[in-house]
Amino acid sequence: MGRLVRKSEMKKAEVVSPAGNIASLKAAVDAGADAVYLGFNDSTNARNFEGLNFTPAEIKDGIKYIRSKSRKFYVAINTFPQGDTYPRWYKAVDNAVDLGADAIIIANLGILRYARQRYPLSNLHLSTQASSSNYESINFYKRHFGIKRVVLPRVLTVDEIRELKAKTEVEIEVFALGGLCINIEGRCYLSSFLTGASTNTEGACSPSRFVRFVPESNNGMSITLNNVTLNRLGAKESSPYPTCCKGRYIRPDGEVAYAIEDPESLNVLSIVPGLIEAGASAFKIEGRQRTKTYVSAMTGVLREAIDSYYRDPKGYTVRPEWAKKTVATFEGTRETLGSYLVK
């Protein structure tokens, strides 16, 4: 029978924060992130927005800062090559290894195979874009590619995560704060349907080159994606970045409503103890495309929450100042627990 593990011996769950540029990277580290995740400025990562991400040369200053604070960085190579484009993804793996990445987050089977065969000692994480949400799938990736961690798609309840973790040795990373996808990571084709540019291959949902902000006569504004209207705003209304899933449309009765998904923001602060006790090894903050203010605020809140749990698990409670920061910083009109309690 194995030795019981005391709480004092438990490895503390990581705070993993987004970095879309050097300012956000430093903000994440300064606010207490254990690791930052980032991508190169090309189609190999799933947040390939104009003006964001890093060239291998640009990232070196960020790495120096990360190492000076004894933190880690993970490189996301989490889109899907098409046809004969795979050498670009291979090169991204080579660059990540050359830079000394603490882990490479990969979605595609072929790229996983290349990374494991070319770099047998590399630390590979399975991206949420792979949509691996059961222990048989996760153990398959462990057996064939030696993954150390899986980033779970946002489709499982806390109870399901607990049951899954009991049947795999792979570390579990969960999304904690930020924008909420419509729970089909790696399988969404809405942007592709409207623009011909797929999130899964180009790396950007609703690429900005297709977005237009059109003034209207009432001092309002229409937002279109490739000439398809996603939203009409009144003079004093604001809107999150226009994506197909959060388009606001006119109903037959003349009212406007979000047909697919309200622009809600995920916030798990109230269930941090449950997620840790279910087996979560890391909490991820969404938002490589967001500001350094957002990154700093969300990293700081999550850092305090996790530290608070480990100091006093039974006395854990959500502090009012945490709630104030999330409400002020989130893009969504409401907060949600997504599928973590009820599907």
C-alpha angles and dihedrals in degrees: 000000000000124000116264113249116229120221089243088060095050117113106244115243112256128242106223114192134190125249120189094163141006093270093055091044092056092043091054093049093046091050093055109269114163089206139004124214122211143158141216120263096257141073094287092088131059097234098056098154123156113268094017138099130031144283113220088254095050093049094060093078089051092050091052089054093046093050092046087062094042093243132135137239131208125200118218115217093166111142130089125257116224127213111326097346094100095103088074089058091046089053091050089055090048090051093048091052092045090052091053098245113189089220139359117221109213133177107179123081094220093051090047089053092051093048094049096045096042096041108026094176096050121121107238126193122192111236123231084239087075088066093219105166107155134062095243091058093044092048089050090058090045093051097046103030105021096236115184098196140021124207102217120224113242096258105093132090121229089253091053091050090052092051091046094050091052088064102045138053091208115113116249123226119189134191112250113170138017140036119003121223118210090261101263101100111181092013104070117118101168094107090046091050093056102034109018087238110112123210088215095058108024094034100229127098110215095357112226093238087072096047121098129181108207121192115227131207094254091061088259128114141231121217116207135185113206088339093309111121112234099172145003116209130201120230094271100033125108129201138202119241106301113256126163095242092056097045115137113220139185113254123217089260090058096252121124120236142161102259098196110016136356113232094259126161125224115239120174099171092115092056102039092117092051093050094048092047090048088060108268110160096184140022116213126206114212118224125085087152094054133094128275088245090060093045093049095046096046094044091050093049094048092045091054093045096052093043089049091054094052092047093053116001095179094046096049115135136159108259119224092236091058092053091047092055095048094048091049095047108036120098094215124092090227139022123239143182090219111204097335095105106016132009 
